[in-house]
Amino acid sequence: MHRSDTGALDAKGRFVPAKFEEIFLKHAKNRPDALTSLEVKEMILANRDPDDPQSWYFSYYVFLDNGSFI
């Protein structure tokens, strides 16, 4: 976990389904089941902690696949 995370994993690294679904409810505009690269950027901007810049860039690249959807 880091200060800019979404809460989709708890402090012990366990998956939190409600927080994961919240990501898509808040940020998925084009498809309800995926985020575009722009939507990922918007999510990171919405969640980022100003004192945690390393996590902003790391999160973006971790979430993307070859089709630019997560």
Backbone as JSON Lines, residues from 0, in Angstrom:
{"i":0,"aa":"M","n":[0.83,-1.19,0.0],"ca":[0.0,0.0,0.0],"c":[0.87,1.25,0.0]}
{"i":1,"aa":"H","n":[0.31,2.29,-0.53],"ca":[0.98,3.58,-0.52],"c":[-0.08,4.66,-0.32]}
{"i":2,"aa":"R","n":[0.36,5.85,-0.09],"ca":[-0.58,6.92,0.25],"c":[-1.5,7.32,-0.9]}
{"i":3,"aa":"S","n":[-1.12,7.0,-2.13],"ca":[-1.93,7.38,-3.28],"c":[-2.77,6.23,-3.82]}
{"i":4,"aa":"D","n":[-2.9,5.15,-3.07],"ca":[-3.6,3.99,-3.6],"c":[-5.12,4.17,-3.58]}
{"i":5,"aa":"T","n":[-5.82,3.23,-4.2],"ca":[-7.28,3.29,-4.33],"c":[-8.01,2.61,-3.19]}
{"i":6,"aa":"G","n":[-7.31,1.85,-2.38],"ca":[-7.95,1.09,-1.32],"c":[-8.45,-0.26,-1.78]}
{"i":7,"aa":"A","n":[-8.15,-0.65,-3.03],"ca":[-8.6,-1.95,-3.55],"c":[-7.91,-3.11,-2.84]}
{"i":8,"aa":"L","n":[-6.82,-2.82,-2.16],"ca":[-6.15,-3.8,-1.3],"c":[-6.09,-3.2,0.09]}
{"i":9,"aa":"D","n":[-6.36,-4.02,1.1],"ca":[-6.28,-3.5,2.47],"c":[-4.84,-3.53,2.97]}
{"i":10,"aa":"A","n":[-4.63,-3.16,4.21],"ca":[-3.29,-3.07,4.79],"c":[-2.55,-4.4,4.8]}
{"i":11,"aa":"K","n":[-3.29,-5.5,4.76],"ca":[-2.66,-6.83,4.74],"c":[-2.56,-7.39,3.32]}
{"i":12,"aa":"G","n":[-2.9,-6.58,2.33],"ca":[-2.79,-7.02,0.94],"c":[-3.98,-7.82,0.43]}
{"i":13,"aa":"R","n":[-5.06,-7.83,1.18],"ca":[-6.25,-8.56,0.77],"c":[-7.11,-7.7,-0.16]}
{"i":14,"aa":"F","n":[-7.64,-8.33,-1.17],"ca":[-8.49,-7.68,-2.15],"c":[-9.79,-7.21,-1.5]}
{"i":15,"aa":"V","n":[-10.19,-5.95,-1.81],"ca":[-11.43,-5.37,-1.28],"c":[-12.35,-5.12,-2.48]}
{"i":16,"aa":"P","n":[-13.24,-6.07,-2.78],"ca":[-14.09,-5.97,-3.98],"c":[-14.86,-4.66,-4.09]}
{"i":17,"aa":"A","n":[-15.41,-4.17,-3.01],"ca":[-16.2,-2.93,-3.06],"c":[-15.35,-1.74,-3.52]}
{"i":18,"aa":"K","n":[-14.12,-1.66,-3.05],"ca":[-13.23,-0.56,-3.45],"c":[-12.84,-0.7,-4.92]}
{"i":19,"aa":"F","n":[-12.65,-1.95,-5.37],"ca":[-12.31,-2.19,-6.77],"c":[-13.47,-1.74,-7.67]}
{"i":20,"aa":"E","n":[-14.68,-2.11,-7.32],"ca":[-15.85,-1.7,-8.09],"c":[-16.0,-0.18,-8.08]}
{"i":21,"aa":"E","n":[-15.66,0.43,-6.98],"ca":[-15.76,1.89,-6.85],"c":[-14.87,2.59,-7.89]}
{"i":22,"aa":"I","n":[-13.72,2.01,-8.19],"ca":[-12.82,2.57,-9.2],"c":[-13.57,2.73,-10.52]}
{"i":23,"aa":"F","n":[-14.27,1.68,-10.94],"ca":[-14.98,1.71,-12.22],"c":[-16.21,2.61,-12.16]}
{"i":24,"aa":"L","n":[-16.91,2.62,-11.06],"ca":[-18.07,3.5,-10.93],"c":[-17.67,4.97,-11.02]}
{"i":25,"aa":"K","n":[-16.54,5.31,-10.46],"ca":[-16.08,6.7,-10.45],"c":[-15.39,7.11,-11.75]}
{"i":26,"aa":"H","n":[-14.63,6.19,-12.37],"ca":[-13.71,6.61,-13.43],"c":[-13.96,6.03,-14.81]}
{"i":27,"aa":"A","n":[-14.71,4.95,-14.95],"ca":[-14.95,4.34,-16.26],"c":[-16.05,5.11,-16.99]}
{"i":28,"aa":"K","n":[-15.69,5.81,-18.02],"ca":[-16.65,6.6,-18.79],"c":[-16.99,5.95,-20.13]}
{"i":29,"aa":"N","n":[-16.01,5.29,-20.77],"ca":[-16.21,4.71,-22.09],"c":[-16.8,3.31,-22.04]}
{"i":30,"aa":"R","n":[-16.36,2.52,-21.09],"ca":[-16.85,1.15,-20.91],"c":[-16.99,0.91,-19.42]}
{"i":31,"aa":"P","n":[-18.06,0.25,-18.99],"ca":[-18.24,0.03,-17.55],"c":[-17.29,-1.0,-16.96]}
{"i":32,"aa":"D","n":[-16.63,-1.79,-17.83],"ca":[-15.78,-2.88,-17.35],"c":[-14.29,-2.66,-17.6]}
{"i":33,"aa":"A","n":[-13.91,-1.45,-18.01],"ca":[-12.5,-1.18,-18.31],"c":[-12.22,0.31,-18.19]}
{"i":34,"aa":"L","n":[-10.96,0.64,-17.99],"ca":[-10.53,2.04,-17.96],"c":[-9.56,2.28,-19.1]}
{"i":35,"aa":"T","n":[-9.73,3.38,-19.8],"ca":[-8.77,3.77,-20.83],"c":[-7.54,4.35,-20.15]}
{"i":36,"aa":"S","n":[-6.5,4.57,-20.92],"ca":[-5.3,5.17,-20.34],"c":[-5.6,6.56,-19.79]}
{"i":37,"aa":"L","n":[-6.45,7.32,-20.44],"ca":[-6.83,8.65,-19.93],"c":[-7.6,8.52,-18.62]}
{"i":38,"aa":"E","n":[-8.49,7.55,-18.53],"ca":[-9.24,7.34,-17.3],"c":[-8.33,6.9,-16.16]}
{"i":39,"aa":"V","n":[-7.31,6.11,-16.47],"ca":[-6.33,5.72,-15.45],"c":[-5.6,6.96,-14.95]}
{"i":40,"aa":"K","n":[-5.2,7.83,-15.88],"ca":[-4.53,9.07,-15.49],"c":[-5.44,9.91,-14.59]}
{"i":41,"aa":"E","n":[-6.71,10.01,-14.96],"ca":[-7.66,10.78,-14.15],"c":[-7.83,10.17,-12.76]}
{"i":42,"aa":"M","n":[-7.86,8.84,-12.69],"ca":[-7.97,8.15,-11.4],"c":[-6.75,8.45,-10.53]}
{"i":43,"aa":"I","n":[-5.58,8.39,-11.13],"ca":[-4.35,8.66,-10.39],"c":[-4.35,10.11,-9.88]}
{"i":44,"aa":"L","n":[-4.76,11.04,-10.73],"ca":[-4.83,12.44,-10.29],"c":[-5.81,12.61,-9.14]}
{"i":45,"aa":"A","n":[-6.93,11.91,-9.2],"ca":[-7.94,12.02,-8.14],"c":[-7.44,11.43,-6.82]}
{"i":46,"aa":"N","n":[-6.6,10.41,-6.88],"ca":[-6.16,9.7,-5.67],"c":[-4.79,10.12,-5.17]}
{"i":47,"aa":"R","n":[-4.06,10.87,-5.95],"ca":[-2.65,11.07,-5.59],"c":[-2.45,11.93,-4.36]}
{"i":48,"aa":"D","n":[-1.45,11.56,-3.63],"ca":[-1.0,12.29,-2.45],"c":[0.17,13.16,-2.91]}
{"i":49,"aa":"P","n":[0.12,14.47,-2.69],"ca":[1.19,15.34,-3.16],"c":[2.57,14.97,-2.62]}
{"i":50,"aa":"D","n":[2.61,14.28,-1.49],"ca":[3.89,13.89,-0.89],"c":[4.35,12.5,-1.31]}
{"i":51,"aa":"D","n":[3.7,11.91,-2.32],"ca":[4.02,10.54,-2.75],"c":[4.17,10.46,-4.27]}
{"i":52,"aa":"P","n":[5.02,11.28,-4.89],"ca":[5.09,11.32,-6.36],"c":[5.55,10.03,-7.02]}
{"i":53,"aa":"Q","n":[6.34,9.2,-6.36],"ca":[6.79,7.95,-6.97],"c":[5.61,7.05,-7.33]}
{"i":54,"aa":"S","n":[4.61,7.03,-6.49],"ca":[3.48,6.13,-6.72],"c":[2.6,6.57,-7.89]}
{"i":55,"aa":"W","n":[2.6,7.84,-8.25],"ca":[1.76,8.31,-9.35],"c":[2.15,7.6,-10.63]}
{"i":56,"aa":"Y","n":[3.43,7.6,-10.94],"ca":[3.9,7.03,-12.2],"c":[3.89,5.51,-12.16]}
{"i":57,"aa":"F","n":[4.27,4.94,-11.06],"ca":[4.28,3.49,-10.92],"c":[2.88,2.93,-11.12]}
{"i":58,"aa":"S","n":[1.89,3.53,-10.51],"ca":[0.51,3.06,-10.62],"c":[0.04,3.06,-12.06]}
{"i":59,"aa":"Y","n":[0.34,4.11,-12.79],"ca":[-0.1,4.23,-14.18],"c":[0.43,3.06,-15.01]}
{"i":60,"aa":"Y","n":[1.7,2.76,-14.91],"ca":[2.29,1.7,-15.73],"c":[1.89,0.3,-15.27]}
{"i":61,"aa":"V","n":[1.63,0.11,-14.01],"ca":[1.2,-1.19,-13.51],"c":[-0.19,-1.53,-14.05]}
{"i":62,"aa":"F","n":[-1.07,-0.55,-14.14],"ca":[-2.45,-0.81,-14.52],"c":[-2.66,-1.04,-16.0]}
{"i":63,"aa":"L","n":[-1.8,-0.55,-16.85],"ca":[-2.04,-0.65,-18.29],"c":[-1.63,-2.0,-18.85]}
{"i":64,"aa":"D","n":[-2.4,-2.47,-19.82],"ca":[-1.99,-3.63,-20.59],"c":[-1.71,-3.18,-22.01]}
{"i":65,"aa":"N","n":[-1.49,-4.08,-22.92],"ca":[-1.15,-3.69,-24.29],"c":[-2.26,-2.94,-25.01]}
{"i":66,"aa":"G","n":[-3.49,-3.16,-24.64],"ca":[-4.61,-2.47,-25.28],"c":[-4.99,-1.17,-24.61]}
{"i":67,"aa":"S","n":[-4.23,-0.75,-23.64],"ca":[-4.48,0.48,-22.88],"c":[-5.77,0.44,-22.08]}
{"i":68,"aa":"F","n":[-6.2,-0.76,-21.7],"ca":[-7.35,-0.92,-20.82],"c":[-6.92,-1.74,-19.62]}
{"i":69,"aa":"I","n":[-7.57,-1.5,-18.49],"ca":[-7.36,-2.38,-17.34],"c":[-8.67,-3.09,-17.07]}
